[in-house]
Amino acid sequence: MYARIIGRIAGGGAVVEFAIVAMYAAFVILASHLLYTLVEDPARRWLRGPLVDRPARTPPPVAEAER
């Protein structure tokens, strides 16, 4: 079905078909990058923020007599 749609748009020209496929691939890569940058990464940081941003717990100091 996809090949028929491209064939109708391109009119049978191989160069035009290649250009359409290349533009589609570029669009998919751009859309995936934008979704990762604008949605996934901020959501991941927001969800993990409370766990990662806590200061590390340090053990209480050991008295000289306990060493």
mmCIF file as Biopython writes it, N, C-alpha, C and O atoms, coordinates in Angstrom:
data_model
#
loop_
_atom_site.group_PDB
_atom_site.id
_atom_site.type_symbol
_atom_site.label_atom_id
_atom_site.label_alt_id
_atom_site.label_comp_id
_atom_site.label_asym_id
_atom_site.label_entity_id
_atom_site.label_seq_id
_atom_site.pdbx_PDB_ins_code
_atom_site.Cartn_x
_atom_site.Cartn_y
_atom_site.Cartn_z
_atom_site.occupancy
_atom_site.B_iso_or_equiv
_atom_site.auth_seq_id
_atom_site.auth_asym_id
_atom_site.pdbx_PDB_model_num
ATOM 1   N N  . MET A ? 1  ? 0.832  -1.191 0.000   1.0 0.0 1  A 1 
ATOM 2   C CA . MET A ? 1  ? 0.000  0.000  0.000   1.0 0.0 1  A 1 
ATOM 3   C C  . MET A ? 1  ? 0.879  1.258  0.000   1.0 0.0 1  A 1 
ATOM 4   O O  . MET A ? 1  ? 0.611  2.212  -0.730  1.0 0.0 1  A 1 
ATOM 5   N N  . TYR A ? 2  ? 1.923  1.245  0.822   1.0 0.0 2  A 1 
ATOM 6   C CA . TYR A ? 2  ? 2.816  2.392  0.900   1.0 0.0 2  A 1 
ATOM 7   C C  . TYR A ? 2  ? 3.475  2.659  -0.453  1.0 0.0 2  A 1 
ATOM 8   O O  . TYR A ? 2  ? 3.599  3.810  -0.870  1.0 0.0 2  A 1 
ATOM 9   N N  . ALA A ? 3  ? 3.893  1.600  -1.130  1.0 0.0 3  A 1 
ATOM 10  C CA . ALA A ? 3  ? 4.545  1.755  -2.442  1.0 0.0 3  A 1 
ATOM 11  C C  . ALA A ? 3  ? 3.573  2.321  -3.467  1.0 0.0 3  A 1 
ATOM 12  O O  . ALA A ? 3  ? 3.969  3.118  -4.318  1.0 0.0 3  A 1 
ATOM 13  N N  . ARG A ? 4  ? 2.311  1.920  -3.399  1.0 0.0 4  A 1 
ATOM 14  C CA . ARG A ? 4  ? 1.326  2.469  -4.344  1.0 0.0 4  A 1 
ATOM 15  C C  . ARG A ? 4  ? 1.096  3.950  -4.100  1.0 0.0 4  A 1 
ATOM 16  O O  . ARG A ? 4  ? 0.959  4.723  -5.047  1.0 0.0 4  A 1 
ATOM 17  N N  . ILE A ? 5  ? 1.054  4.345  -2.847  1.0 0.0 5  A 1 
ATOM 18  C CA . ILE A ? 5  ? 0.838  5.768  -2.532  1.0 0.0 5  A 1 
ATOM 19  C C  . ILE A ? 5  ? 2.005  6.589  -3.048  1.0 0.0 5  A 1 
ATOM 20  O O  . ILE A ? 5  ? 1.802  7.625  -3.681  1.0 0.0 5  A 1 
ATOM 21  N N  . ILE A ? 6  ? 3.228  6.139  -2.784  1.0 0.0 6  A 1 
ATOM 22  C CA . ILE A ? 6  ? 4.399  6.867  -3.271  1.0 0.0 6  A 1 
ATOM 23  C C  . ILE A ? 6  ? 4.414  6.878  -4.796  1.0 0.0 6  A 1 
ATOM 24  O O  . ILE A ? 6  ? 4.758  7.890  -5.407  1.0 0.0 6  A 1 
ATOM 25  N N  . GLY A ? 7  ? 4.043  5.759  -5.412  1.0 0.0 7  A 1 
ATOM 26  C CA . GLY A ? 7  ? 4.002  5.696  -6.869  1.0 0.0 7  A 1 
ATOM 27  C C  . GLY A ? 7  ? 3.021  6.686  -7.461  1.0 0.0 7  A 1 
ATOM 28  O O  . GLY A ? 7  ? 3.303  7.295  -8.493  1.0 0.0 7  A 1 
ATOM 29  N N  . ARG A ? 8  ? 1.878  6.856  -6.826  1.0 0.0 8  A 1 
ATOM 30  C CA . ARG A ? 8  ? 0.894  7.837  -7.319  1.0 0.0 8  A 1 
ATOM 31  C C  . ARG A ? 8  ? 1.406  9.260  -7.148  1.0 0.0 8  A 1 
ATOM 32  O O  . ARG A ? 8  ? 1.246  10.094 -8.039  1.0 0.0 8  A 1 
ATOM 33  N N  . ILE A ? 9  ? 2.019  9.533  -6.006  1.0 0.0 9  A 1 
ATOM 34  C CA . ILE A ? 9  ? 2.527  10.887 -5.765  1.0 0.0 9  A 1 
ATOM 35  C C  . ILE A ? 9  ? 3.681  11.196 -6.709  1.0 0.0 9  A 1 
ATOM 36  O O  . ILE A ? 9  ? 3.745  12.283 -7.284  1.0 0.0 9  A 1 
ATOM 37  N N  . ALA A ? 10 ? 4.586  10.246 -6.869  1.0 0.0 10 A 1 
ATOM 38  C CA . ALA A ? 10 ? 5.793  10.479 -7.656  1.0 0.0 10 A 1 
ATOM 39  C C  . ALA A ? 10 ? 5.546  10.360 -9.148  1.0 0.0 10 A 1 
ATOM 40  O O  . ALA A ? 10 ? 6.334  10.869 -9.945  1.0 0.0 10 A 1 
ATOM 41  N N  . GLY A ? 11 ? 4.492  9.712  -9.533  1.0 0.0 11 A 1 
ATOM 42  C CA . GLY A ? 11 ? 4.222  9.529  -10.949 1.0 0.0 11 A 1 
ATOM 43  C C  . GLY A ? 11 ? 5.173  8.530  -11.600 1.0 0.0 11 A 1 
ATOM 44  O O  . GLY A ? 11 ? 5.366  8.557  -12.816 1.0 0.0 11 A 1 
ATOM 45  N N  . GLY A ? 12 ? 5.757  7.663  -10.808 1.0 0.0 12 A 1 
ATOM 46  C CA . GLY A ? 12 ? 6.625  6.636  -11.355 1.0 0.0 12 A 1 
ATOM 47  C C  . GLY A ? 12 ? 8.076  7.028  -11.459 1.0 0.0 12 A 1 
ATOM 48  O O  . GLY A ? 12 ? 8.884  6.210  -11.899 1.0 0.0 12 A 1 
ATOM 49  N N  . GLY A ? 13 ? 8.452  8.227  -11.082 1.0 0.0 13 A 1 
ATOM 50  C CA . GLY A ? 13 ? 9.852  8.661  -11.161 1.0 0.0 13 A 1 
ATOM 51  C C  . GLY A ? 13 ? 10.657 8.148  -9.981  1.0 0.0 13 A 1 
ATOM 52  O O  . GLY A ? 13 ? 10.288 8.385  -8.831  1.0 0.0 13 A 1 
ATOM 53  N N  . ALA A ? 14 ? 11.740 7.457  -10.248 1.0 0.0 14 A 1 
ATOM 54  C CA . ALA A ? 14 ? 12.553 6.862  -9.185  1.0 0.0 14 A 1 
ATOM 55  C C  . ALA A ? 14 ? 13.210 7.926  -8.312  1.0 0.0 14 A 1 
ATOM 56  O O  . ALA A ? 14 ? 13.336 7.743  -7.102  1.0 0.0 14 A 1 
ATOM 57  N N  . VAL A ? 15 ? 13.622 9.023  -8.910  1.0 0.0 15 A 1 
ATOM 58  C CA . VAL A ? 15 ? 14.285 10.084 -8.137  1.0 0.0 15 A 1 
ATOM 59  C C  . VAL A ? 15 ? 13.297 10.726 -7.174  1.0 0.0 15 A 1 
ATOM 60  O O  . VAL A ? 15 ? 13.629 11.002 -6.021  1.0 0.0 15 A 1 
ATOM 61  N N  . VAL A ? 16 ? 12.097 10.957 -7.649  1.0 0.0 16 A 1 
ATOM 62  C CA . VAL A ? 16 ? 11.073 11.561 -6.789  1.0 0.0 16 A 1 
ATOM 63  C C  . VAL A ? 16 ? 10.684 10.587 -5.685  1.0 0.0 16 A 1 
ATOM 64  O O  . VAL A ? 16 ? 10.484 11.000 -4.543  1.0 0.0 16 A 1 
ATOM 65  N N  . GLU A ? 17 ? 10.574 9.299  -6.007  1.0 0.0 17 A 1 
ATOM 66  C CA . GLU A ? 17 ? 10.265 8.302  -4.982  1.0 0.0 17 A 1 
ATOM 67  C C  . GLU A ? 17 ? 11.346 8.281  -3.914  1.0 0.0 17 A 1 
ATOM 68  O O  . GLU A ? 17 ? 11.046 8.228  -2.722  1.0 0.0 17 A 1 
ATOM 69  N N  . PHE A ? 18 ? 12.605 8.323  -4.341  1.0 0.0 18 A 1 
ATOM 70  C CA . PHE A ? 18 ? 13.713 8.340  -3.380  1.0 0.0 18 A 1 
ATOM 71  C C  . PHE A ? 18 ? 13.651 9.590  -2.507  1.0 0.0 18 A 1 
ATOM 72  O O  . PHE A ? 18 ? 13.876 9.515  -1.299  1.0 0.0 18 A 1 
ATOM 73  N N  . ALA A ? 19 ? 13.348 10.728 -3.107  1.0 0.0 19 A 1 
ATOM 74  C CA . ALA A ? 19 ? 13.256 11.976 -2.349  1.0 0.0 19 A 1 
ATOM 75  C C  . ALA A ? 19 ? 12.137 11.901 -1.317  1.0 0.0 19 A 1 
ATOM 76  O O  . ALA A ? 19 ? 12.296 12.381 -0.195  1.0 0.0 19 A 1 
ATOM 77  N N  . ILE A ? 20 ? 11.020 11.310 -1.683  1.0 0.0 20 A 1 
ATOM 78  C CA . ILE A ? 20 ? 9.905  11.175 -0.741  1.0 0.0 20 A 1 
ATOM 79  C C  . ILE A ? 20 ? 10.301 10.281 0.426   1.0 0.0 20 A 1 
ATOM 80  O O  . ILE A ? 20 ? 10.036 10.613 1.582   1.0 0.0 20 A 1 
ATOM 81  N N  . VAL A ? 21 ? 10.927 9.163  0.135   1.0 0.0 21 A 1 
ATOM 82  C CA . VAL A ? 21 ? 11.351 8.252  1.201   1.0 0.0 21 A 1 
ATOM 83  C C  . VAL A ? 21 ? 12.402 8.914  2.082   1.0 0.0 21 A 1 
ATOM 84  O O  . VAL A ? 21 ? 12.364 8.760  3.303   1.0 0.0 21 A 1 
ATOM 85  N N  . ALA A ? 22 ? 13.337 9.645  1.489   1.0 0.0 22 A 1 
ATOM 86  C CA . ALA A ? 22 ? 14.365 10.337 2.264   1.0 0.0 22 A 1 
ATOM 87  C C  . ALA A ? 22 ? 13.745 11.412 3.156   1.0 0.0 22 A 1 
ATOM 88  O O  . ALA A ? 22 ? 14.152 11.565 4.307   1.0 0.0 22 A 1 
ATOM 89  N N  . MET A ? 23 ? 12.774 12.151 2.643   1.0 0.0 23 A 1 
ATOM 90  C CA . MET A ? 23 ? 12.101 13.170 3.456   1.0 0.0 23 A 1 
ATOM 91  C C  . MET A ? 23 ? 11.317 12.521 4.590   1.0 0.0 23 A 1 
ATOM 92  O O  . MET A ? 23 ? 11.282 13.048 5.702   1.0 0.0 23 A 1 
ATOM 93  N N  . TYR A ? 24 ? 10.694 11.391 4.318   1.0 0.0 24 A 1 
ATOM 94  C CA . TYR A ? 24 ? 9.949  10.674 5.356   1.0 0.0 24 A 1 
ATOM 95  C C  . TYR A ? 24 ? 10.910 10.208 6.452   1.0 0.0 24 A 1 
ATOM 96  O O  . TYR A ? 24 ? 10.616 10.354 7.638   1.0 0.0 24 A 1 
ATOM 97  N N  . ALA A ? 25 ? 12.048 9.652  6.061   1.0 0.0 25 A 1 
ATOM 98  C CA . ALA A ? 25 ? 13.032 9.199  7.048   1.0 0.0 25 A 1 
ATOM 99  C C  . ALA A ? 25 ? 13.556 10.373 7.869   1.0 0.0 25 A 1 
ATOM 100 O O  . ALA A ? 25 ? 13.718 10.254 9.083   1.0 0.0 25 A 1 
ATOM 101 N N  . ALA A ? 26 ? 13.821 11.497 7.224   1.0 0.0 26 A 1 
ATOM 102 C CA . ALA A ? 26 ? 14.290 12.681 7.941   1.0 0.0 26 A 1 
ATOM 103 C C  . ALA A ? 26 ? 13.222 13.178 8.917   1.0 0.0 26 A 1 
ATOM 104 O O  . ALA A ? 26 ? 13.537 13.590 10.033  1.0 0.0 26 A 1 
ATOM 105 N N  . PHE A ? 27 ? 11.965 13.138 8.492   1.0 0.0 27 A 1 
ATOM 106 C CA . PHE A ? 27 ? 10.874 13.557 9.373   1.0 0.0 27 A 1 
ATOM 107 C C  . PHE A ? 27 ? 10.777 12.650 10.593  1.0 0.0 27 A 1 
ATOM 108 O O  . PHE A ? 27 ? 10.577 13.135 11.706  1.0 0.0 27 A 1 
ATOM 109 N N  . VAL A ? 28 ? 10.914 11.348 10.401  1.0 0.0 28 A 1 
ATOM 110 C CA . VAL A ? 28 ? 10.829 10.409 11.515  1.0 0.0 28 A 1 
ATOM 111 C C  . VAL A ? 28 ? 11.973 10.638 12.496  1.0 0.0 28 A 1 
ATOM 112 O O  . VAL A ? 28 ? 11.766 10.618 13.709  1.0 0.0 28 A 1 
ATOM 113 N N  . ILE A ? 29 ? 13.176 10.856 11.979  1.0 0.0 29 A 1 
ATOM 114 C CA . ILE A ? 29 ? 14.332 11.101 12.858  1.0 0.0 29 A 1 
ATOM 115 C C  . ILE A ? 29 ? 14.158 12.411 13.614  1.0 0.0 29 A 1 
ATOM 116 O O  . ILE A ? 29 ? 14.424 12.472 14.814  1.0 0.0 29 A 1 
ATOM 117 N N  . LEU A ? 30 ? 13.717 13.451 12.930  1.0 0.0 30 A 1 
ATOM 118 C CA . LEU A ? 30 ? 13.491 14.739 13.589  1.0 0.0 30 A 1 
ATOM 119 C C  . LEU A ? 30 ? 12.396 14.638 14.648  1.0 0.0 30 A 1 
ATOM 120 O O  . LEU A ? 30 ? 12.554 15.144 15.758  1.0 0.0 30 A 1 
ATOM 121 N N  . ALA A ? 31 ? 11.293 13.989 14.308  1.0 0.0 31 A 1 
ATOM 122 C CA . ALA A ? 31 ? 10.191 13.845 15.268  1.0 0.0 31 A 1 
ATOM 123 C C  . ALA A ? 31 ? 10.631 13.042 16.487  1.0 0.0 31 A 1 
ATOM 124 O O  . ALA A ? 31 ? 10.268 13.386 17.612  1.0 0.0 31 A 1 
ATOM 125 N N  . SER A ? 32 ? 11.405 11.984 16.285  1.0 0.0 32 A 1 
ATOM 126 C CA . SER A ? 32 ? 11.855 11.187 17.425  1.0 0.0 32 A 1 
ATOM 127 C C  . SER A ? 32 ? 12.815 11.983 18.304  1.0 0.0 32 A 1 
ATOM 128 O O  . SER A ? 32 ? 12.765 11.876 19.529  1.0 0.0 32 A 1 
ATOM 129 N N  . HIS A ? 33 ? 13.678 12.772 17.695  1.0 0.0 33 A 1 
ATOM 130 C CA . HIS A ? 33 ? 14.589 13.606 18.481  1.0 0.0 33 A 1 
ATOM 131 C C  . HIS A ? 33 ? 13.812 14.641 19.295  1.0 0.0 33 A 1 
ATOM 132 O O  . HIS A ? 33 ? 14.081 14.833 20.481  1.0 0.0 33 A 1 
ATOM 133 N N  . LEU A ? 34 ? 12.859 15.299 18.662  1.0 0.0 34 A 1 
ATOM 134 C CA . LEU A ? 34 ? 12.073 16.306 19.385  1.0 0.0 34 A 1 
ATOM 135 C C  . LEU A ? 34 ? 11.259 15.684 20.514  1.0 0.0 34 A 1 
ATOM 136 O O  . LEU A ? 34 ? 11.184 16.251 21.604  1.0 0.0 34 A 1 
ATOM 137 N N  . LEU A ? 35 ? 10.654 14.536 20.270  1.0 0.0 35 A 1 
ATOM 138 C CA . LEU A ? 35 ? 9.884  13.880 21.328  1.0 0.0 35 A 1 
ATOM 139 C C  . LEU A ? 35 ? 10.778 13.474 22.496  1.0 0.0 35 A 1 
ATOM 140 O O  . LEU A ? 35 ? 10.394 13.619 23.656  1.0 0.0 35 A 1 
ATOM 141 N N  . TYR A ? 36 ? 11.960 12.967 22.189  1.0 0.0 36 A 1 
ATOM 142 C CA . TYR A ? 36 ? 12.874 12.593 23.269  1.0 0.0 36 A 1 
ATOM 143 C C  . TYR A ? 36 ? 13.306 13.830 24.051  1.0 0.0 36 A 1 
ATOM 144 O O  . TYR A ? 36 ? 13.306 13.825 25.282  1.0 0.0 36 A 1 
ATOM 145 N N  . THR A ? 37 ? 13.676 14.891 23.329  1.0 0.0 37 A 1 
ATOM 146 C CA . THR A ? 37 ? 14.188 16.091 23.975  1.0 0.0 37 A 1 
ATOM 147 C C  . THR A ? 37 ? 13.112 16.828 24.766  1.0 0.0 37 A 1 
ATOM 148 O O  . THR A ? 37 ? 13.368 17.304 25.872  1.0 0.0 37 A 1 
ATOM 149 N N  . LEU A ? 38 ? 11.921 16.920 24.206  1.0 0.0 38 A 1 
ATOM 150 C CA . LEU A ? 38 ? 10.880 17.741 24.822  1.0 0.0 38 A 1 
ATOM 151 C C  . LEU A ? 38 ? 9.931  16.973 25.736  1.0 0.0 38 A 1 
ATOM 152 O O  . LEU A ? 38 ? 9.256  17.585 26.564  1.0 0.0 38 A 1 
ATOM 153 N N  . VAL A ? 39 ? 9.861  15.643 25.608  1.0 0.0 39 A 1 
ATOM 154 C CA . VAL A ? 39 ? 8.901  14.876 26.408  1.0 0.0 39 A 1 
ATOM 155 C C  . VAL A ? 39 ? 9.608  13.847 27.296  1.0 0.0 39 A 1 
ATOM 156 O O  . VAL A ? 39 ? 9.488  13.901 28.520  1.0 0.0 39 A 1 
ATOM 157 N N  . GLU A ? 40 ? 10.339 12.917 26.688  1.0 0.0 40 A 1 
ATOM 158 C CA . GLU A ? 40 ? 10.882 11.806 27.459  1.0 0.0 40 A 1 
ATOM 159 C C  . GLU A ? 40 ? 11.931 12.236 28.477  1.0 0.0 40 A 1 
ATOM 160 O O  . GLU A ? 40 ? 11.850 11.856 29.645  1.0 0.0 40 A 1 
ATOM 161 N N  . ASP A ? 41 ? 12.909 13.019 28.051  1.0 0.0 41 A 1 
ATOM 162 C CA . ASP A ? 41 ? 13.983 13.405 28.960  1.0 0.0 41 A 1 
ATOM 163 C C  . ASP A ? 41 ? 13.474 14.248 30.137  1.0 0.0 41 A 1 
ATOM 164 O O  . ASP A ? 41 ? 13.837 13.963 31.278  1.0 0.0 41 A 1 
ATOM 165 N N  . PRO A ? 42 ? 12.641 15.282 29.900  1.0 0.0 42 A 1 
ATOM 166 C CA . PRO A ? 42 ? 12.109 16.018 31.059  1.0 0.0 42 A 1 
ATOM 167 C C  . PRO A ? 42 ? 11.247 15.147 31.980  1.0 0.0 42 A 1 
ATOM 168 O O  . PRO A ? 42 ? 11.296 15.296 33.201  1.0 0.0 42 A 1 
ATOM 169 N N  . ALA A ? 43 ? 10.466 14.245 31.399  1.0 0.0 43 A 1 
ATOM 170 C CA . ALA A ? 43 ? 9.637  13.372 32.233  1.0 0.0 43 A 1 
ATOM 171 C C  . ALA A ? 43 ? 10.504 12.428 33.058  1.0 0.0 43 A 1 
ATOM 172 O O  . ALA A ? 43 ? 10.211 12.174 34.227  1.0 0.0 43 A 1 
ATOM 173 N N  . ARG A ? 44 ? 11.556 11.914 32.460  1.0 0.0 44 A 1 
ATOM 174 C CA . ARG A ? 44 ? 12.459 11.020 33.186  1.0 0.0 44 A 1 
ATOM 175 C C  . ARG A ? 44 ? 13.145 11.755 34.324  1.0 0.0 44 A 1 
ATOM 176 O O  . ARG A ? 44 ? 13.250 11.238 35.436  1.0 0.0 44 A 1 
ATOM 177 N N  . ARG A ? 45 ? 13.615 12.975 34.039  1.0 0.0 45 A 1 
ATOM 178 C CA . ARG A ? 45 ? 14.259 13.761 35.095  1.0 0.0 45 A 1 
ATOM 179 C C  . ARG A ? 45 ? 13.263 14.129 36.189  1.0 0.0 45 A 1 
ATOM 180 O O  . ARG A ? 45 ? 13.613 14.143 37.369  1.0 0.0 45 A 1 
ATOM 181 N N  . TRP A ? 46 ? 12.014 14.430 35.801  1.0 0.0 46 A 1 
ATOM 182 C CA . TRP A ? 46 ? 10.997 14.797 36.789  1.0 0.0 46 A 1 
ATOM 183 C C  . TRP A ? 46 ? 10.659 13.597 37.674  1.0 0.0 46 A 1 
ATOM 184 O O  . TRP A ? 46 ? 10.517 13.738 38.889  1.0 0.0 46 A 1 
ATOM 185 N N  . LEU A ? 47 ? 10.529 12.422 37.065  1.0 0.0 47 A 1 
ATOM 186 C CA . LEU A ? 47 ? 10.187 11.239 37.848  1.0 0.0 47 A 1 
ATOM 187 C C  . LEU A ? 47 ? 11.332 10.769 38.738  1.0 0.0 47 A 1 
ATOM 188 O O  . LEU A ? 47 ? 11.098 10.304 39.853  1.0 0.0 47 A 1 
ATOM 189 N N  . ARG A ? 48 ? 12.556 10.885 38.260  1.0 0.0 48 A 1 
ATOM 190 C CA . ARG A ? 48 ? 13.690 10.433 39.041  1.0 0.0 48 A 1 
ATOM 191 C C  . ARG A ? 48 ? 14.239 11.521 39.946  1.0 0.0 48 A 1 
ATOM 192 O O  . ARG A ? 48 ? 15.066 11.240 40.813  1.0 0.0 48 A 1 
ATOM 193 N N  . GLY A ? 49 ? 13.800 12.748 39.764  1.0 0.0 49 A 1 
ATOM 194 C CA . GLY A ? 49 ? 14.334 13.865 40.531  1.0 0.0 49 A 1 
ATOM 195 C C  . GLY A ? 49 ? 14.329 13.671 42.026  1.0 0.0 49 A 1 
ATOM 196 O O  . GLY A ? 49 ? 15.360 13.867 42.669  1.0 0.0 49 A 1 
ATOM 197 N N  . PRO A ? 50 ? 13.194 13.287 42.610  1.0 0.0 50 A 1 
ATOM 198 C CA . PRO A ? 50 ? 13.189 13.121 44.070  1.0 0.0 50 A 1 
ATOM 199 C C  . PRO A ? 50 ? 14.156 12.042 44.546  1.0 0.0 50 A 1 
ATOM 200 O O  . PRO A ? 50 ? 14.658 12.123 45.667  1.0 0.0 50 A 1 
ATOM 201 N N  . LEU A ? 51 ? 14.424 11.050 43.729  1.0 0.0 51 A 1 
ATOM 202 C CA . LEU A ? 51 ? 15.326 9.978  44.142  1.0 0.0 51 A 1 
ATOM 203 C C  . LEU A ? 51 ? 16.789 10.365 43.956  1.0 0.0 51 A 1 
ATOM 204 O O  . LEU A ? 51 ? 17.639 9.990  44.763  1.0 0.0 51 A 1 
ATOM 205 N N  . VAL A ? 52 ? 17.078 11.102 42.908  1.0 0.0 52 A 1 
ATOM 206 C CA . VAL A ? 52 ? 18.464 11.408 42.580  1.0 0.0 52 A 1 
ATOM 207 C C  . VAL A ? 52 ? 18.953 12.661 43.299  1.0 0.0 52 A 1 
ATOM 208 O O  . VAL A ? 52 ? 20.130 12.743 43.650  1.0 0.0 52 A 1 
ATOM 209 N N  . ASP A ? 53 ? 18.088 13.623 43.522  1.0 0.0 53 A 1 
ATOM 210 C CA . ASP A ? 53 ? 18.509 14.906 44.073  1.0 0.0 53 A 1 
ATOM 211 C C  . ASP A ? 53 ? 18.693 14.898 45.592  1.0 0.0 53 A 1 
ATOM 212 O O  . ASP A ? 53 ? 19.129 15.896 46.165  1.0 0.0 53 A 1 
ATOM 213 N N  . ARG A ? 54 ? 18.366 13.779 46.248  1.0 0.0 54 A 1 
ATOM 214 C CA . ARG A ? 54 ? 18.554 13.726 47.698  1.0 0.0 54 A 1 
ATOM 215 C C  . ARG A ? 54 ? 20.046 13.698 48.022  1.0 0.0 54 A 1 
ATOM 216 O O  . ARG A ? 54 ? 20.834 13.080 47.306  1.0 0.0 54 A 1 
ATOM 217 N N  . PRO A ? 55 ? 20.423 14.368 49.102  1.0 0.0 55 A 1 
ATOM 218 C CA . PRO A ? 55 ? 21.830 14.268 49.496  1.0 0.0 55 A 1 
ATOM 219 C C  . PRO A ? 55 ? 22.128 12.859 50.008  1.0 0.0 55 A 1 
ATOM 220 O O  . PRO A ? 55 ? 21.261 12.190 50.571  1.0 0.0 55 A 1 
ATOM 221 N N  . ALA A ? 56 ? 23.329 12.440 49.809  1.0 0.0 56 A 1 
ATOM 222 C CA . ALA A ? 56 ? 23.714 11.102 50.250  1.0 0.0 56 A 1 
ATOM 223 C C  . ALA A ? 56 ? 23.721 11.048 51.769  1.0 0.0 56 A 1 
ATOM 224 O O  . ALA A ? 56 ? 24.149 11.982 52.447  1.0 0.0 56 A 1 
ATOM 225 N N  . ARG A ? 57 ? 23.235 9.932  52.277  1.0 0.0 57 A 1 
ATOM 226 C CA . ARG A ? 57 ? 23.246 9.759  53.732  1.0 0.0 57 A 1 
ATOM 227 C C  . ARG A ? 57 ? 24.647 9.353  54.158  1.0 0.0 57 A 1 
ATOM 228 O O  . ARG A ? 57 ? 25.220 8.394  53.643  1.0 0.0 57 A 1 
ATOM 229 N N  . THR A ? 58 ? 25.173 10.090 55.092  1.0 0.0 58 A 1 
ATOM 230 C CA . THR A ? 58 ? 26.497 9.752  55.605  1.0 0.0 58 A 1 
ATOM 231 C C  . THR A ? 58 ? 26.324 9.121  56.978  1.0 0.0 58 A 1 
ATOM 232 O O  . THR A ? 58 ? 25.457 9.533  57.748  1.0 0.0 58 A 1 
ATOM 233 N N  . PRO A ? 59 ? 27.125 8.147  57.282  1.0 0.0 59 A 1 
ATOM 234 C CA . PRO A ? 59 ? 27.003 7.520  58.606  1.0 0.0 59 A 1 
ATOM 235 C C  . PRO A ? 59 ? 27.405 8.517  59.684  1.0 0.0 59 A 1 
ATOM 236 O O  . PRO A ? 59 ? 28.199 9.423  59.431  1.0 0.0 59 A 1 
ATOM 237 N N  . PRO A ? 60 ? 26.865 8.353  60.872  1.0 0.0 60 A 1 
ATOM 238 C CA . PRO A ? 60 ? 27.239 9.273  61.948  1.0 0.0 60 A 1 
ATOM 239 C C  . PRO A ? 60 ? 28.728 9.105  62.271  1.0 0.0 60 A 1 
ATOM 240 O O  . PRO A ? 60 ? 29.292 8.029  62.074  1.0 0.0 60 A 1 
ATOM 241 N N  . PRO A ? 61 ? 29.350 10.159 62.760  1.0 0.0 61 A 1 
ATOM 242 C CA . PRO A ? 61 ? 30.778 10.056 63.071  1.0 0.0 61 A 1 
ATOM 243 C C  . PRO A ? 61 ? 31.011 9.052  64.198  1.0 0.0 61 A 1 
ATOM 244 O O  . PRO A ? 61 ? 30.235 8.941  65.147  1.0 0.0 61 A 1 
ATOM 245 N N  . VAL A ? 62 ? 32.090 8.345  64.049  1.0 0.0 62 A 1 
ATOM 246 C CA . VAL A ? 62 ? 32.443 7.335  65.038  1.0 0.0 62 A 1 
ATOM 247 C C  . VAL A ? 62 ? 33.327 7.976  66.105  1.0 0.0 62 A 1 
ATOM 248 O O  . VAL A ? 62 ? 34.299 8.666  65.797  1.0 0.0 62 A 1 
ATOM 249 N N  . ALA A ? 63 ? 32.975 7.739  67.335  1.0 0.0 63 A 1 
ATOM 250 C CA . ALA A ? 63 ? 33.767 8.303  68.438  1.0 0.0 63 A 1 
ATOM 251 C C  . ALA A ? 63 ? 35.126 7.621  68.493  1.0 0.0 63 A 1 
ATOM 252 O O  . ALA A ? 63 ? 35.281 6.494  68.024  1.0 0.0 63 A 1 
ATOM 253 N N  . GLU A ? 64 ? 36.098 8.300  69.063  1.0 0.0 64 A 1 
ATOM 254 C CA . GLU A ? 64 ? 37.452 7.775  69.145  1.0 0.0 64 A 1 
ATOM 255 C C  . GLU A ? 64 ? 37.492 6.465  69.935  1.0 0.0 64 A 1 
ATOM 256 O O  . GLU A ? 64 ? 38.290 5.584  69.615  1.0 0.0 64 A 1 
ATOM 257 N N  . ALA A ? 65 ? 36.661 6.322  70.946  1.0 0.0 65 A 1 
ATOM 258 C CA . ALA A ? 65 ? 36.684 5.130  71.783  1.0 0.0 65 A 1 
ATOM 259 C C  . ALA A ? 65 ? 36.140 3.917  71.036  1.0 0.0 65 A 1 
ATOM 260 O O  . ALA A ? 65 ? 36.501 2.789  71.373  1.0 0.0 65 A 1 
ATOM 261 N N  . GLU A ? 66 ? 35.312 4.101  70.068  1.0 0.0 66 A 1 
ATOM 262 C CA . GLU A ? 66 ? 34.698 2.991  69.341  1.0 0.0 66 A 1 
ATOM 263 C C  . GLU A ? 66 ? 35.595 2.452  68.230  1.0 0.0 66 A 1 
ATOM 264 O O  . GLU A ? 66 ? 35.318 1.378  67.696  1.0 0.0 66 A 1 
ATOM 265 N N  . ARG A ? 67 ? 36.620 3.137  67.880  1.0 0.0 67 A 1 
ATOM 266 C CA . ARG A ? 67 ? 37.497 2.703  66.786  1.0 0.0 67 A 1 
ATOM 267 C C  . ARG A ? 67 ? 38.347 1.583  67.163  1.0 0.0 67 A 1 
ATOM 268 O O  . ARG A ? 67 ? 39.138 1.107  66.348  1.0 0.0 67 A 1 
#
